[in-house]
Amino acid sequence: MSDRGAARTTNATTPAAPAVATTPAPAGPGPWDSRSSALLPGGPAPAAPAAPAVPAAPVAHTGRPAARRGPADPVKALLHQHRELCARAVDPLEIAAGLEAHGITDRTAARFRHRDVFSLAEELYARAPDTTADGITEPRPREARAAEARAPWAGPSGWGRWTALALLPGAVCSLTLLGLDHSGGQRCLAIGLAGALALAGALSACLRRGPLRAEGRTRPAATVWVYGLLAYLLCGDGLLAALVSGGPDGPWPASPALLVAPAFAVLPAAWCAHLFSAGARRGLAGSRALADFAAVARPLLLTLAALFAAALTCLYLLAAAVFGEENGGAHGALAPTPGGALAPTVTLGTLLLLARLLTVHGFPGAAATGLAAAFALEVLSCASVLAGRLPGCDALAVPVRAAAEAWGAAAVPALACGAAALGLLAHATVALSRASAHT
């Protein structure tokens, strides 16, 4: 076979080498790979191509920093979360109080790029939507909503009505005492029962209207404690004196005249509640931080509590001069209490005022606890004297017996109501100095 024929045979049986052009060149200045080696003469054959991978989306480099996670406008998210509060608020103060009630403080407001809660509330009030979730598309003007939100007794026209109503318990109590002084026997009992029912109705009417109104916030048990404390003021001292003296051997004396001062004290209590609410609203309007409002509310509360105690003292002295101070504060063989029943009357009245203020402003649990504690101490004082008569239990009656013999029977309710009043006052200075307590 000739050389030309052998060449043709060799070309026919030997597969053609792959063209260089079929191997794509690297697209960029990446590292040296197998495709680069295939471009060289005599280089190794490229490996079998793998399954095509899905190319990654190109990343656009704009030169700007990556966006932060979360909403770009944090106030917008807060506005959506509290949309009902913001839409129905009549002023930024109501929004600030609502935010505080949800746990938002000045430190939390800094995360929303505001220096305090009031500044955050002003922005929420300005950006409040014109529609609410219940479908109101054209709400009334904010001035109209503010007028409707104002309590009906807050205006000058309402002052006269609830002031006259607050005088009703004192008038009923005075008329009952006059009736008791000019009657006897069964008629006296009937007048006493009728007067008690009328006094309870008058007190209930005063608590349903005016500044002392707390609809939907009262605790049923608190009513029981209030009437229990008033009942002890009426006849508890006589019972304790009889127990300490070894009795009671029969009916113990009652002091209905002691109810006159607390009954007339409903009027100064209503005015103190009104002045506290009005002063707190003014304090909110002039405050730029929660601490500023607390600095205004606390002295106001302490001042009004002191004024009420002074007014109740004057009422007690006036009632004692008109109706007489029964027994001069003395019961049986016990020494007379200094000042008669002034101390228990004033401490009880102050306790009832603080309990009502806490109830009106949304803290009925604390109010009921204070009233229950005072009543429990009075009941336990009488029970301890009875328990001291048991064999080996003489020590139980020593504290109450010593206090009653040294300062009179009226010292026990004075200490009980005074301790409870101090506890409620300490709690009220903290709770009522919050903006959320005045919405």
KOLDREN-201057 format. One record per residue (C-alpha): residue number from 1; residue in three letters; x, y, z. Coordinates in steps of 0.05 Angstrom, whole numbers. Example, Ala and Ser with C-alpha at 12.3 -4.5 7.8 and 13.67 -1.06 7.14 Angstrom:
% KOLDREN-201057
<pos = 1, code = ala, x = 246, y = -90, z = 156>
<pos = 2, code = ser, x = 273, y = -21, z = 143>
//
This chain:
% KOLDREN-201057
<pos = 1, code = met, x = 0, y = 0, z = 0>
<pos = 2, code = ser, x = 26, y = 66, z = -18>
<pos = 3, code = asp, x = 40, y = 121, z = 29>
<pos = 4, code = arg, x = -18, y = 163, z = 2>
<pos = 5, code = gly, x = -67, y = 106, z = 13>
<pos = 6, code = ala, x = -41, y = 94, z = 83>
<pos = 7, code = ala, x = -52, y = 167, z = 99>
<pos = 8, code = arg, x = -123, y = 164, z = 74>
<pos = 9, code = thr, x = -136, y = 101, z = 116>
<pos = 10, code = thr, x = -107, y = 135, z = 177>
<pos = 11, code = asn, x = -150, y = 197, z = 167>
<pos = 12, code = ala, x = -212, y = 155, z = 159>
<pos = 13, code = thr, x = -203, y = 115, z = 222>
<pos = 14, code = thr, x = -176, y = 170, z = 268>
<pos = 15, code = pro, x = -229, y = 216, z = 295>
<pos = 16, code = ala, x = -220, y = 289, z = 281>
<pos = 17, code = ala, x = -194, y = 331, z = 339>
<pos = 18, code = pro, x = -245, y = 380, z = 367>
<pos = 19, code = ala, x = -240, y = 449, z = 339>
<pos = 20, code = val, x = -209, y = 500, z = 384>
<pos = 21, code = ala, x = -266, y = 548, z = 370>
<pos = 22, code = thr, x = -316, y = 500, z = 403>
<pos = 23, code = thr, x = -285, y = 513, z = 472>
<pos = 24, code = pro, x = -309, y = 579, z = 497>
<pos = 25, code = ala, x = -259, y = 625, z = 527>
<pos = 26, code = pro, x = -265, y = 649, z = 599>
<pos = 27, code = ala, x = -313, y = 706, z = 604>
<pos = 28, code = gly, x = -276, y = 745, z = 657>
<pos = 29, code = pro, x = -211, y = 752, z = 693>
<pos = 30, code = gly, x = -225, y = 692, z = 738>
<pos = 31, code = pro, x = -176, y = 638, z = 760>
<pos = 32, code = trp, x = -143, y = 590, z = 712>
<pos = 33, code = asp, x = -190, y = 531, z = 696>
<pos = 34, code = ser, x = -195, y = 470, z = 651>
<pos = 35, code = arg, x = -223, y = 510, z = 593>
<pos = 36, code = ser, x = -162, y = 554, z = 594>
<pos = 37, code = ser, x = -117, y = 492, z = 589>
<pos = 38, code = ala, x = -157, y = 467, z = 529>
<pos = 39, code = leu, x = -138, y = 528, z = 489>
<pos = 40, code = leu, x = -65, y = 510, z = 492>
<pos = 41, code = pro, x = -36, y = 464, z = 439>
<pos = 42, code = gly, x = -32, y = 393, z = 464>
<pos = 43, code = gly, x = -70, y = 410, z = 526>
<pos = 44, code = pro, x = -117, y = 360, z = 559>
<pos = 45, code = ala, x = -186, y = 351, z = 533>
<pos = 46, code = pro, x = -239, y = 389, z = 572>
<pos = 47, code = ala, x = -281, y = 350, z = 620>
<pos = 48, code = ala, x = -352, y = 332, z = 604>
<pos = 49, code = pro, x = -397, y = 392, z = 615>
<pos = 50, code = ala, x = -438, y = 389, z = 679>
<pos = 51, code = ala, x = -511, y = 402, z = 683>
<pos = 52, code = pro, x = -524, y = 475, z = 670>
<pos = 53, code = ala, x = -534, y = 514, z = 734>
<pos = 54, code = val, x = -584, y = 569, z = 742>
<pos = 55, code = pro, x = -546, y = 634, z = 737>
<pos = 56, code = ala, x = -551, y = 679, z = 798>
<pos = 57, code = ala, x = -586, y = 744, z = 789>
<pos = 58, code = pro, x = -538, y = 800, z = 777>
<pos = 59, code = val, x = -527, y = 845, z = 837>
<pos = 60, code = ala, x = -534, y = 918, z = 820>
<pos = 61, code = his, x = -482, y = 960, z = 853>
<pos = 62, code = thr, x = -512, y = 1029, z = 863>
<pos = 63, code = gly, x = -462, y = 1054, z = 913>
<pos = 64, code = arg, x = -516, y = 1064, z = 967>
<pos = 65, code = pro, x = -518, y = 1025, z = 1033>
<pos = 66, code = ala, x = -565, y = 967, z = 1038>
<pos = 67, code = ala, x = -634, y = 983, z = 1064>
<pos = 68, code = arg, x = -648, y = 967, z = 1137>
<pos = 69, code = arg, x = -697, y = 913, z = 1155>
<pos = 70, code = gly, x = -764, y = 937, z = 1183>
<pos = 71, code = pro, x = -807, y = 996, z = 1164>
<pos = 72, code = ala, x = -774, y = 1059, z = 1141>
<pos = 73, code = asp, x = -825, y = 1099, z = 1180>
<pos = 74, code = pro, x = -831, y = 1069, z = 1251>
<pos = 75, code = val, x = -885, y = 1119, z = 1271>
<pos = 76, code = lys, x = -929, y = 1094, z = 1215>
<pos = 77, code = ala, x = -929, y = 1024, z = 1244>
<pos = 78, code = leu, x = -945, y = 1052, z = 1313>
<pos = 79, code = leu, x = -1001, y = 1093, z = 1283>
<pos = 80, code = his, x = -1030, y = 1030, z = 1252>
<pos = 81, code = gln, x = -1025, y = 993, z = 1317>
<pos = 82, code = his, x = -1062, y = 1047, z = 1356>
<pos = 83, code = arg, x = -1106, y = 1072, z = 1300>
<pos = 84, code = glu, x = -1170, y = 1071, z = 1342>
<pos = 85, code = leu, x = -1138, y = 1111, z = 1398>
<pos = 86, code = cys, x = -1110, y = 1162, z = 1350>
<pos = 87, code = ala, x = -1173, y = 1169, z = 1309>
<pos = 88, code = arg, x = -1218, y = 1181, z = 1369>
<pos = 89, code = ala, x = -1171, y = 1223, z = 1411>
<pos = 90, code = val, x = -1194, y = 1294, z = 1424>
<pos = 91, code = asp, x = -1123, y = 1320, z = 1437>
<pos = 92, code = pro, x = -1051, y = 1294, z = 1439>
<pos = 93, code = leu, x = -1055, y = 1287, z = 1514>
<pos = 94, code = glu, x = -1105, y = 1230, z = 1507>
<pos = 95, code = ile, x = -1058, y = 1194, z = 1459>
<pos = 96, code = ala, x = -999, y = 1205, z = 1507>
<pos = 97, code = ala, x = -1039, y = 1174, z = 1564>
<pos = 98, code = gly, x = -1059, y = 1115, z = 1521>
<pos = 99, code = leu, x = -987, y = 1103, z = 1499>
<pos = 100, code = glu, x = -964, y = 1104, z = 1572>
<pos = 101, code = ala, x = -1019, y = 1055, z = 1590>
<pos = 102, code = his, x = -990, y = 1008, z = 1537>
<pos = 103, code = gly, x = -920, y = 1013, z = 1568>
<pos = 104, code = ile, x = -889, y = 1064, z = 1522>
<pos = 105, code = thr, x = -842, y = 1109, z = 1561>
<pos = 106, code = asp, x = -795, y = 1166, z = 1542>
<pos = 107, code = arg, x = -740, y = 1115, z = 1530>
<pos = 108, code = thr, x = -785, y = 1076, z = 1483>
<pos = 109, code = ala, x = -804, y = 1140, z = 1446>
<pos = 110, code = ala, x = -730, y = 1150, z = 1429>
<pos = 111, code = arg, x = -734, y = 1089, z = 1384>
<pos = 112, code = phe, x = -788, y = 1126, z = 1345>
<pos = 113, code = arg, x = -741, y = 1186, z = 1337>
<pos = 114, code = his, x = -776, y = 1228, z = 1390>
<pos = 115, code = arg, x = -749, y = 1257, z = 1454>
<pos = 116, code = asp, x = -810, y = 1238, z = 1497>
<pos = 117, code = val, x = -879, y = 1208, z = 1495>
<pos = 118, code = phe, x = -913, y = 1276, z = 1488>
<pos = 119, code = ser, x = -874, y = 1292, z = 1425>
<pos = 120, code = leu, x = -891, y = 1224, z = 1396>
<pos = 121, code = ala, x = -965, y = 1234, z = 1414>
<pos = 122, code = glu, x = -966, y = 1301, z = 1378>
<pos = 123, code = glu, x = -941, y = 1269, z = 1314>
<pos = 124, code = leu, x = -991, y = 1213, z = 1320>
<pos = 125, code = tyr, x = -1047, y = 1263, z = 1332>
<pos = 126, code = ala, x = -1026, y = 1304, z = 1271>
<pos = 127, code = arg, x = -1022, y = 1242, z = 1227>
<pos = 128, code = ala, x = -1086, y = 1209, z = 1253>
<pos = 129, code = pro, x = -1128, y = 1183, z = 1195>
<pos = 130, code = asp, x = -1195, y = 1212, z = 1179>
<pos = 131, code = thr, x = -1228, y = 1144, z = 1180>
<pos = 132, code = thr, x = -1233, y = 1091, z = 1233>
<pos = 133, code = ala, x = -1240, y = 1016, z = 1231>
<pos = 134, code = asp, x = -1315, y = 1018, z = 1242>
<pos = 135, code = gly, x = -1327, y = 1052, z = 1176>
<pos = 136, code = ile, x = -1334, y = 1126, z = 1194>
<pos = 137, code = thr, x = -1313, y = 1163, z = 1132>
<pos = 138, code = glu, x = -1329, y = 1234, z = 1152>
<pos = 139, code = pro, x = -1318, y = 1241, z = 1227>
<pos = 140, code = arg, x = -1343, y = 1301, z = 1266>
<pos = 141, code = pro, x = -1294, y = 1357, z = 1277>
<pos = 142, code = arg, x = -1246, y = 1348, z = 1335>
<pos = 143, code = glu, x = -1276, y = 1407, z = 1371>
<pos = 144, code = ala, x = -1344, y = 1372, z = 1371>
<pos = 145, code = arg, x = -1314, y = 1307, z = 1395>
<pos = 146, code = ala, x = -1279, y = 1345, z = 1451>
<pos = 147, code = ala, x = -1344, y = 1376, z = 1473>
<pos = 148, code = glu, x = -1379, y = 1309, z = 1473>
<pos = 149, code = ala, x = -1322, y = 1276, z = 1511>
<pos = 150, code = arg, x = -1325, y = 1328, z = 1566>
<pos = 151, code = ala, x = -1364, y = 1303, z = 1626>
<pos = 152, code = pro, x = -1433, y = 1335, z = 1633>
<pos = 153, code = trp, x = -1417, y = 1358, z = 1704>
<pos = 154, code = ala, x = -1351, y = 1392, z = 1684>
<pos = 155, code = gly, x = -1383, y = 1456, z = 1658>
<pos = 156, code = pro, x = -1409, y = 1513, z = 1701>
<pos = 157, code = ser, x = -1480, y = 1491, z = 1689>
<pos = 158, code = gly, x = -1465, y = 1423, z = 1721>
<pos = 159, code = trp, x = -1430, y = 1450, z = 1783>
<pos = 160, code = gly, x = -1495, y = 1473, z = 1816>
<pos = 161, code = arg, x = -1530, y = 1406, z = 1804>
<pos = 162, code = trp, x = -1478, y = 1360, z = 1834>
<pos = 163, code = thr, x = -1462, y = 1410, z = 1890>
<pos = 164, code = ala, x = -1535, y = 1409, z = 1912>
<pos = 165, code = leu, x = -1536, y = 1334, z = 1905>
<pos = 166, code = ala, x = -1473, y = 1327, z = 1949>
<pos = 167, code = leu, x = -1509, y = 1364, z = 2005>
<pos = 168, code = leu, x = -1565, y = 1313, z = 2006>
<pos = 169, code = pro, x = -1531, y = 1260, z = 2051>
<pos = 170, code = gly, x = -1516, y = 1312, z = 2104>
<pos = 171, code = ala, x = -1587, y = 1338, z = 2102>
<pos = 172, code = val, x = -1616, y = 1268, z = 2108>
<pos = 173, code = cys, x = -1571, y = 1251, z = 2167>
<pos = 174, code = ser, x = -1588, y = 1316, z = 2204>
<pos = 175, code = leu, x = -1662, y = 1306, z = 2195>
<pos = 176, code = thr, x = -1657, y = 1235, z = 2220>
<pos = 177, code = leu, x = -1621, y = 1257, z = 2283>
<pos = 178, code = leu, x = -1673, y = 1310, z = 2296>
<pos = 179, code = gly, x = -1727, y = 1258, z = 2288>
<pos = 180, code = leu, x = -1692, y = 1211, z = 2336>
<pos = 181, code = asp, x = -1686, y = 1267, z = 2388>
<pos = 182, code = his, x = -1761, y = 1280, z = 2387>
<pos = 183, code = ser, x = -1786, y = 1208, z = 2387>
<pos = 184, code = gly, x = -1780, y = 1145, z = 2427>
<pos = 185, code = gly, x = -1799, y = 1072, z = 2429>
<pos = 186, code = gln, x = -1820, y = 1038, z = 2365>
<pos = 187, code = arg, x = -1825, y = 1104, z = 2329>
<pos = 188, code = cys, x = -1751, y = 1116, z = 2343>
<pos = 189, code = leu, x = -1733, y = 1049, z = 2311>
<pos = 190, code = ala, x = -1775, y = 1064, z = 2250>
<pos = 191, code = ile, x = -1744, y = 1132, z = 2241>
<pos = 192, code = gly, x = -1674, y = 1103, z = 2248>
<pos = 193, code = leu, x = -1687, y = 1050, z = 2195>
<pos = 194, code = ala, x = -1719, y = 1099, z = 2147>
<pos = 195, code = gly, x = -1661, y = 1148, z = 2158>
<pos = 196, code = ala, x = -1609, y = 1094, z = 2145>
<pos = 197, code = leu, x = -1643, y = 1074, z = 2079>
<pos = 198, code = ala, x = -1650, y = 1146, z = 2058>
<pos = 199, code = leu, x = -1577, y = 1160, z = 2073>
<pos = 200, code = ala, x = -1555, y = 1099, z = 2033>
<pos = 201, code = gly, x = -1597, y = 1122, z = 1974>
<pos = 202, code = ala, x = -1569, y = 1193, z = 1978>
<pos = 203, code = leu, x = -1497, y = 1167, z = 1980>
<pos = 204, code = ser, x = -1511, y = 1122, z = 1921>
<pos = 205, code = ala, x = -1539, y = 1180, z = 1881>
<pos = 206, code = cys, x = -1477, y = 1222, z = 1895>
<pos = 207, code = leu, x = -1432, y = 1166, z = 1871>
<pos = 208, code = arg, x = -1470, y = 1159, z = 1806>
<pos = 209, code = arg, x = -1464, y = 1232, z = 1785>
<pos = 210, code = gly, x = -1413, y = 1287, z = 1788>
<pos = 211, code = pro, x = -1338, y = 1281, z = 1800>
<pos = 212, code = leu, x = -1345, y = 1219, z = 1844>
<pos = 213, code = arg, x = -1377, y = 1179, z = 1788>
<pos = 214, code = ala, x = -1340, y = 1116, z = 1769>
<pos = 215, code = glu, x = -1387, y = 1077, z = 1724>
<pos = 216, code = gly, x = -1362, y = 1007, z = 1707>
<pos = 217, code = arg, x = -1301, y = 1012, z = 1752>
<pos = 218, code = thr, x = -1327, y = 996, z = 1821>
<pos = 219, code = arg, x = -1319, y = 931, z = 1858>
<pos = 220, code = pro, x = -1381, y = 903, z = 1892>
<pos = 221, code = ala, x = -1340, y = 883, z = 1953>
<pos = 222, code = ala, x = -1318, y = 955, z = 1963>
<pos = 223, code = thr, x = -1390, y = 975, z = 1980>
<pos = 224, code = val, x = -1392, y = 922, z = 2035>
<pos = 225, code = trp, x = -1327, y = 948, z = 2065>
<pos = 226, code = val, x = -1352, y = 1020, z = 2063>
<pos = 227, code = tyr, x = -1416, y = 1005, z = 2100>
<pos = 228, code = gly, x = -1378, y = 961, z = 2149>
<pos = 229, code = leu, x = -1331, y = 1019, z = 2166>
<pos = 230, code = leu, x = -1390, y = 1066, z = 2175>
<pos = 231, code = ala, x = -1425, y = 1016, z = 2220>
<pos = 232, code = tyr, x = -1363, y = 1010, z = 2263>
<pos = 233, code = leu, x = -1360, y = 1086, z = 2268>
<pos = 234, code = leu, x = -1432, y = 1085, z = 2291>
<pos = 235, code = cys, x = -1427, y = 1032, z = 2345>
<pos = 236, code = gly, x = -1359, y = 999, z = 2343>
<pos = 237, code = asp, x = -1328, y = 1040, z = 2398>
<pos = 238, code = gly, x = -1384, y = 1022, z = 2446>
<pos = 239, code = leu, x = -1376, y = 948, z = 2429>
<pos = 240, code = leu, x = -1300, y = 949, z = 2439>
<pos = 241, code = ala, x = -1307, y = 986, z = 2505>
<pos = 242, code = ala, x = -1357, y = 935, z = 2529>
<pos = 243, code = leu, x = -1311, y = 878, z = 2509>
<pos = 244, code = val, x = -1251, y = 907, z = 2544>
<pos = 245, code = ser, x = -1293, y = 918, z = 2607>
<pos = 246, code = gly, x = -1315, y = 845, z = 2609>
<pos = 247, code = gly, x = -1381, y = 851, z = 2571>
<pos = 248, code = pro, x = -1422, y = 863, z = 2535>
<pos = 249, code = asp, x = -1477, y = 850, z = 2584>
<pos = 250, code = gly, x = -1530, y = 882, z = 2541>
<pos = 251, code = pro, x = -1539, y = 930, z = 2483>
<pos = 252, code = trp, x = -1479, y = 975, z = 2476>
<pos = 253, code = pro, x = -1486, y = 1049, z = 2461>
<pos = 254, code = ala, x = -1486, y = 1078, z = 2391>
<pos = 255, code = ser, x = -1464, y = 1147, z = 2368>
<pos = 256, code = pro, x = -1507, y = 1168, z = 2308>
<pos = 257, code = ala, x = -1482, y = 1239, z = 2313>
<pos = 258, code = leu, x = -1414, y = 1215, z = 2288>
<pos = 259, code = leu, x = -1444, y = 1204, z = 2219>
<pos = 260, code = val, x = -1462, y = 1277, z = 2210>
<pos = 261, code = ala, x = -1392, y = 1301, z = 2193>
<pos = 262, code = pro, x = -1377, y = 1245, z = 2143>
<pos = 263, code = ala, x = -1445, y = 1256, z = 2110>
<pos = 264, code = phe, x = -1432, y = 1330, z = 2099>
<pos = 265, code = ala, x = -1361, y = 1314, z = 2078>
<pos = 266, code = val, x = -1388, y = 1287, z = 2012>
<pos = 267, code = leu, x = -1389, y = 1359, z = 1986>
<pos = 268, code = pro, x = -1315, y = 1375, z = 1999>
<pos = 269, code = ala, x = -1298, y = 1305, z = 1973>
<pos = 270, code = ala, x = -1334, y = 1319, z = 1907>
<pos = 271, code = trp, x = -1299, y = 1386, z = 1900>
<pos = 272, code = cys, x = -1231, y = 1356, z = 1915>
<pos = 273, code = ala, x = -1243, y = 1303, z = 1862>
<pos = 274, code = his, x = -1264, y = 1357, z = 1812>
<pos = 275, code = leu, x = -1203, y = 1401, z = 1828>
<pos = 276, code = phe, x = -1156, y = 1342, z = 1822>
<pos = 277, code = ser, x = -1183, y = 1322, z = 1754>
<pos = 278, code = ala, x = -1181, y = 1394, z = 1728>
<pos = 279, code = gly, x = -1112, y = 1406, z = 1756>
<pos = 280, code = ala, x = -1086, y = 1342, z = 1726>
<pos = 281, code = arg, x = -1112, y = 1361, z = 1657>
<pos = 282, code = arg, x = -1078, y = 1428, z = 1663>
<pos = 283, code = gly, x = -1015, y = 1394, z = 1684>
<pos = 284, code = leu, x = -1017, y = 1349, z = 1623>
<pos = 285, code = ala, x = -1026, y = 1409, z = 1578>
<pos = 286, code = gly, x = -964, y = 1443, z = 1607>
<pos = 287, code = ser, x = -919, y = 1383, z = 1612>
<pos = 288, code = arg, x = -868, y = 1361, z = 1561>
<pos = 289, code = ala, x = -848, y = 1295, z = 1595>
<pos = 290, code = leu, x = -878, y = 1244, z = 1641>
<pos = 291, code = ala, x = -833, y = 1266, z = 1697>
<pos = 292, code = asp, x = -859, y = 1337, z = 1690>
<pos = 293, code = phe, x = -930, y = 1315, z = 1698>
<pos = 294, code = ala, x = -914, y = 1272, z = 1758>
<pos = 295, code = ala, x = -881, y = 1332, z = 1791>
<pos = 296, code = val, x = -947, y = 1369, z = 1783>
<pos = 297, code = ala, x = -996, y = 1313, z = 1802>
<pos = 298, code = arg, x = -963, y = 1290, z = 1866>
<pos = 299, code = pro, x = -963, y = 1357, z = 1903>
<pos = 300, code = leu, x = -1034, y = 1369, z = 1879>
<pos = 301, code = leu, x = -1058, y = 1304, z = 1908>
<pos = 302, code = leu, x = -1024, y = 1315, z = 1975>
<pos = 303, code = thr, x = -1051, y = 1386, z = 1979>
<pos = 304, code = leu, x = -1123, y = 1365, z = 1965>
<pos = 305, code = ala, x = -1119, y = 1308, z = 2015>
<pos = 306, code = ala, x = -1095, y = 1356, z = 2068>
<pos = 307, code = leu, x = -1150, y = 1406, z = 2051>
<pos = 308, code = phe, x = -1203, y = 1352, z = 2055>
<pos = 309, code = ala, x = -1177, y = 1330, z = 2123>
<pos = 310, code = ala, x = -1180, y = 1402, z = 2147>
<pos = 311, code = ala, x = -1251, y = 1411, z = 2120>
<pos = 312, code = leu, x = -1273, y = 1346, z = 2154>
<pos = 313, code = thr, x = -1243, y = 1370, z = 2219>
<pos = 314, code = cys, x = -1284, y = 1434, z = 2215>
<pos = 315, code = leu, x = -1347, y = 1395, z = 2199>
<pos = 316, code = tyr, x = -1336, y = 1349, z = 2259>
<pos = 317, code = leu, x = -1326, y = 1407, z = 2307>
<pos = 318, code = leu, x = -1388, y = 1441, z = 2280>
<pos = 319, code = ala, x = -1430, y = 1378, z = 2285>
<pos = 320, code = ala, x = -1404, y = 1367, z = 2356>
<pos = 321, code = ala, x = -1425, y = 1438, z = 2375>
<pos = 322, code = val, x = -1495, y = 1429, z = 2345>
<pos = 323, code = phe, x = -1513, y = 1357, z = 2362>
<pos = 324, code = gly, x = -1465, y = 1347, z = 2420>
<pos = 325, code = glu, x = -1406, y = 1298, z = 2426>
<pos = 326, code = glu, x = -1434, y = 1236, z = 2457>
<pos = 327, code = asn, x = -1396, y = 1212, z = 2518>
<pos = 328, code = gly, x = -1339, y = 1260, z = 2504>
<pos = 329, code = gly, x = -1303, y = 1202, z = 2471>
<pos = 330, code = ala, x = -1307, y = 1160, z = 2535>
<pos = 331, code = his, x = -1341, y = 1092, z = 2539>
<pos = 332, code = gly, x = -1353, y = 1058, z = 2605>
<pos = 333, code = ala, x = -1291, y = 1054, z = 2649>
<pos = 334, code = leu, x = -1244, y = 1072, z = 2592>
<pos = 335, code = ala, x = -1208, y = 1138, z = 2590>
<pos = 336, code = pro, x = -1236, y = 1190, z = 2541>
<pos = 337, code = thr, x = -1200, y = 1193, z = 2474>
<pos = 338, code = pro, x = -1163, y = 1259, z = 2464>
<pos = 339, code = gly, x = -1205, y = 1299, z = 2416>
<pos = 340, code = gly, x = -1263, y = 1251, z = 2424>
<pos = 341, code = ala, x = -1279, y = 1215, z = 2359>
<pos = 342, code = leu, x = -1244, y = 1267, z = 2316>
<pos = 343, code = ala, x = -1185, y = 1222, z = 2298>
<pos = 344, code = pro, x = -1226, y = 1161, z = 2274>
<pos = 345, code = thr, x = -1274, y = 1207, z = 2237>
<pos = 346, code = val, x = -1220, y = 1245, z = 2199>
<pos = 347, code = thr, x = -1179, y = 1183, z = 2183>
<pos = 348, code = leu, x = -1240, y = 1146, z = 2158>
<pos = 349, code = gly, x = -1262, y = 1204, z = 2115>
<pos = 350, code = thr, x = -1192, y = 1211, z = 2085>
<pos = 351, code = leu, x = -1190, y = 1136, z = 2071>
<pos = 352, code = leu, x = -1257, y = 1139, z = 2035>
<pos = 353, code = leu, x = -1234, y = 1199, z = 1993>
<pos = 354, code = leu, x = -1170, y = 1165, z = 1971>
<pos = 355, code = ala, x = -1206, y = 1100, z = 1955>
<pos = 356, code = arg, x = -1257, y = 1138, z = 1913>
<pos = 357, code = leu, x = -1203, y = 1176, z = 1875>
<pos = 358, code = leu, x = -1168, y = 1111, z = 1858>
<pos = 359, code = thr, x = -1233, y = 1080, z = 1835>
<pos = 360, code = val, x = -1252, y = 1140, z = 1792>
<pos = 361, code = his, x = -1184, y = 1139, z = 1757>
<pos = 362, code = gly, x = -1183, y = 1065, z = 1743>
<pos = 363, code = phe, x = -1153, y = 1031, z = 1805>
<pos = 364, code = pro, x = -1213, y = 998, z = 1839>
<pos = 365, code = gly, x = -1172, y = 938, z = 1862>
<pos = 366, code = ala, x = -1125, y = 979, z = 1905>
<pos = 367, code = ala, x = -1183, y = 1019, z = 1934>
<pos = 368, code = ala, x = -1221, y = 956, z = 1954>
<pos = 369, code = thr, x = -1158, y = 927, z = 1985>
<pos = 370, code = gly, x = -1147, y = 988, z = 2028>
<pos = 371, code = leu, x = -1219, y = 989, z = 2052>
<pos = 372, code = ala, x = -1218, y = 914, z = 2066>
<pos = 373, code = ala, x = -1153, y = 921, z = 2106>
<pos = 374, code = ala, x = -1182, y = 976, z = 2150>
<pos = 375, code = phe, x = -1246, y = 938, z = 2164>
<pos = 376, code = ala, x = -1208, y = 873, z = 2177>
<pos = 377, code = leu, x = -1164, y = 908, z = 2229>
<pos = 378, code = glu, x = -1225, y = 935, z = 2265>
<pos = 379, code = val, x = -1259, y = 867, z = 2266>
<pos = 380, code = leu, x = -1196, y = 832, z = 2289>
<pos = 381, code = ser, x = -1187, y = 882, z = 2345>
<pos = 382, code = cys, x = -1255, y = 861, z = 2375>
<pos = 383, code = ala, x = -1242, y = 788, z = 2360>
<pos = 384, code = ser, x = -1175, y = 789, z = 2395>
<pos = 385, code = val, x = -1206, y = 815, z = 2459>
<pos = 386, code = leu, x = -1256, y = 757, z = 2457>
<pos = 387, code = ala, x = -1200, y = 707, z = 2440>
<pos = 388, code = gly, x = -1161, y = 732, z = 2500>
<pos = 389, code = arg, x = -1214, y = 703, z = 2546>
<pos = 390, code = leu, x = -1196, y = 633, z = 2525>
<pos = 391, code = pro, x = -1149, y = 594, z = 2571>
<pos = 392, code = gly, x = -1076, y = 608, z = 2553>
<pos = 393, code = cys, x = -1093, y = 662, z = 2502>
<pos = 394, code = asp, x = -1087, y = 723, z = 2546>
<pos = 395, code = ala, x = -1031, y = 751, z = 2503>
<pos = 396, code = leu, x = -1078, y = 760, z = 2443>
<pos = 397, code = ala, x = -1117, y = 815, z = 2477>
<pos = 398, code = val, x = -1058, y = 853, z = 2506>
<pos = 399, code = pro, x = -1044, y = 902, z = 2447>
<pos = 400, code = val, x = -1117, y = 922, z = 2437>
<pos = 401, code = arg, x = -1132, y = 926, z = 2512>
<pos = 402, code = ala, x = -1070, y = 968, z = 2524>
<pos = 403, code = ala, x = -1087, y = 1017, z = 2468>
<pos = 404, code = ala, x = -1159, y = 1023, z = 2491>
<pos = 405, code = glu, x = -1142, y = 1034, z = 2563>
<pos = 406, code = ala, x = -1088, y = 1085, z = 2547>
<pos = 407, code = trp, x = -1121, y = 1126, z = 2492>
<pos = 408, code = gly, x = -1194, y = 1105, z = 2492>
<pos = 409, code = ala, x = -1234, y = 1059, z = 2448>
<pos = 410, code = ala, x = -1232, y = 1109, z = 2390>
<pos = 411, code = ala, x = -1157, y = 1099, z = 2384>
<pos = 412, code = val, x = -1166, y = 1030, z = 2353>
<pos = 413, code = pro, x = -1207, y = 1052, z = 2291>
<pos = 414, code = ala, x = -1162, y = 1114, z = 2285>
<pos = 415, code = leu, x = -1100, y = 1070, z = 2280>
<pos = 416, code = ala, x = -1134, y = 1021, z = 2232>
<pos = 417, code = cys, x = -1162, y = 1073, z = 2185>
<pos = 418, code = gly, x = -1100, y = 1116, z = 2190>
<pos = 419, code = ala, x = -1054, y = 1059, z = 2170>
<pos = 420, code = ala, x = -1098, y = 1040, z = 2111>
<pos = 421, code = ala, x = -1103, y = 1113, z = 2090>
<pos = 422, code = leu, x = -1027, y = 1121, z = 2091>
<pos = 423, code = gly, x = -1021, y = 1059, z = 2048>
<pos = 424, code = leu, x = -1071, y = 1084, z = 1997>
<pos = 425, code = leu, x = -1038, y = 1153, z = 1997>
<pos = 426, code = ala, x = -971, y = 1122, z = 1981>
<pos = 427, code = his, x = -1001, y = 1081, z = 1925>
<pos = 428, code = ala, x = -1042, y = 1140, z = 1898>
<pos = 429, code = thr, x = -981, y = 1186, z = 1893>
<pos = 430, code = val, x = -951, y = 1136, z = 1844>
<pos = 431, code = ala, x = -1013, y = 1112, z = 1807>
<pos = 432, code = leu, x = -1048, y = 1179, z = 1800>
<pos = 433, code = ser, x = -985, y = 1214, z = 1776>
<pos = 434, code = arg, x = -988, y = 1175, z = 1711>
<pos = 435, code = ala, x = -1018, y = 1206, z = 1650>
<pos = 436, code = ser, x = -1058, y = 1143, z = 1635>
<pos = 437, code = ala, x = -1098, y = 1153, z = 1699>
<pos = 438, code = his, x = -1131, y = 1217, z = 1671>
<pos = 439, code = thr, x = -1164, y = 1194, z = 1606>
//
